[in-house]
Amino acid sequence: MRSALLDAAAVLLPVRCAGCSAPDRSVCPACARSLTPQDRNRTVAGFTVFSSLDYVDVPRAVLLAYKDAGRVDVAPALAGALRRAVIAASAGRPVVPVLIPSTRAAWRRRGYHPTGMVLARSRLLLPPLWRALRLARQTADQAVLSSSERERNREGSLVASSRVAGRRCLLVDDIVTTGATLAEAARAIASAGGEVAGAATIAQTPRRR
């Protein structure tokens, strides 16, 4: 029945798979299998970051289509990965999800918060503390920077709301690369009297030797 409904929808609103460009599916069955969550973790600034996908091949293609090509139709396909990472990171403890804010340029370009949209579709009963973090200054695009440049780019760039004071916060983002953004978020939350219990991301960039 589900397949028949997808076929009918594809006639009215033709799409291509965000992972492989096959016709008639937002994410085809083969690419959907490549988005099956698996536990991954790394340590950043003294806390553990849990992720569900490696940012390569199909997951990378789907995330790029979602973030940079306006393919909001793939958000449900990514929701399972974020859900698993959040559950692993919270480990049954009471935490408050805190989203990493988008830059003004990214918000104008997309018109939505990519991680927030996926989190809203993840069926988690953990409402985020909206606008708990804000940018104190605009930063350069992290994608074009080296590891050391990412740290300098993010240093002192975030300010946390006083609402985080006394709360156990779980940082939530789409992708972790060097962890510079998450480390800066943790610093800002600690400065405002909060505690970072860990972090959850949809995907992680594989570390190079």
N, C-alpha and C positions, 0 to 999 in steps of 0.2 A: 504494500500500500504506500509506504513512504517513498519507494523508488518511483512509483507511478505518479505521485504528486510532484516529485522533483522533475520528472520528465515533462509534465504538464506546465510547470512553472518555467521550464527552460524554453518552451515554445513562445510564451508571452514575454519573458525577460531573458533572452539568451545571454549566457555568461560563459566564461572559460575558467577552468581550474586555476586557482592562484598559484598552485605548486608546479604544474606541468603544462598548462595551457590546453589540456584536453577540453573539448566542448561540452556544454550542458551541465556543468556542475560547478558550484563555488569552490569546493574541494572534492576531487574525485575519490573513490574508495581507496585506491592505491596510495594516494598522498595522505588521506586521512589516517591510514595505518602508520605512516611516517611521523604523524603527530601524536602517536600513542605515548602518554607520559611515562617517563622513567626517572627515578630519583637520582639527582646529582647535587653535589654541594661543594662549597669552597669556603674558606675563611677570609673575611674582609674586616680589617680594623677591629679584630677581636670578637666578631660575631659570625654566625654561620649564615650563608646565603644558600637557599634551596632553590633549585631550578628543575624543570621537567624535560627540557629539550636541549639539544646542542644546536647552536646557531650556524648550521651548515645545510646545504642541499635544500630539501623540501621545506623544513621549518624556516630557513632563511628566506626562501622565495615567498612563502606565505606571509611572513611578518613584514617583509618589504612591501608587498602588495597592499597589505593592511595599512601600514603607516604612511607610505609614500605615494600610493596610487589610488587612495580613497576606497579600497575594497572592504568597506565595513561589513559586507555580507559574510566575511570569513571569521568575524569575531567569535561566533559560537564554536567554531572548530578549534579555536585557541583557548577557549574557556576551561576545558578539561585539564589542560596543562597548568594553567595558573591555579586552578582549584587544588590540584594535587600538591603543588609547591606550597601554597598557603597552609594547607592542612599539615604538611610535614614540618613546616617552620613553626607553626603554633604549638604542635605537639600536645594538643588538648588543653593548653593553658589559656587563660583569658588574655587576649591581646586586642589592640586597636590598630587596624590597618591604616597606614599613612602612605599616600601616593606621592611619588616624586613629581614635582610640578613640571609642566611643559614651558618652554620659553614662549614669549609673546609671538615670535616669528612662526614657531611650530603651530601654535594655537590658531593663528590667522590662516596658515596654509591648510590645516586639516579641518578646523571647525569643531573638533572634539578631542577629548583626552583619551589616547589609545588604551592605556592600561586601565583607566577607569571604566571604559566601555566593556572591556573583556571581564573585569572583575564583576560588573553588574550582571553579566550573563553566566557567572560561575556557580550560581545557586548556593552561595555561602551566606550563612546568617551572621555575617560579620560586617556591618556597615562601616565604611571608612570614615575617618575623621577628615572631612573635606577641608581643603585649604589650611591644613596644619603646617605645611611648609610653603614658603614663597621665595621667589628669587629676589635677593637683595641687589643683584645687578645682572644684566644680560651676559650670557656666556657664548663662546664660539661653539660651532658644531663639533661634538666630541668625535664623530666618525673620522674626521680628517687629522686627528691629533695622535701623537705618540703617547706612551704611558706616562712619561714625566710631564708632558704638556697637558694631559688630561687632569693630572693632579693640580697643576698650577691654575688651569682654567676653572676648576671647581672650587678651589680654596676660598673660603669666606663668601661663597656665592648664595648660600641659603640661610634663611632665618625661620625659626620655628615659632608657632603661636604659643601663647601662655597656656592654651588649653591642653598641651601635652604634659604639663607639670604633673608629676605623680602617676603618670600612665605608663603601662608597658606597651610600647609601640612595635608594630611589625611593618617594616619598610616594604613597599610593593612597587615593582617596576617591570618593564617589559623584558629588557635584556641586561645582563651584567657582562662587562668586558674586563676592565681593570679593577672595577669596584670603587673608582674615585668618587663617583656621584653618591653612591651609598655611604661611603665613609664621611663625606661632607654632610649628608643628611643626618647621620648619627651624631656628628659633632654639634650640629645645630639643635637637635632634640635634647642632647645632654645639657647644652648651655641654657635651655629653657626649663630644665628640671625634669625632663622625661627620661625614660629608659628604653633602649633599643633591645628587644628580645631576639631579633634576627631579621632576616629579609627573605622575600620570595619573588622570583622572577619567572616569566614564561620560559626563557631560554638563557643559556650561557654561551659566551664565545669560548671555544676550546682554547686552553692555554698553550702557548708555544714554548718549547724548550729554548 
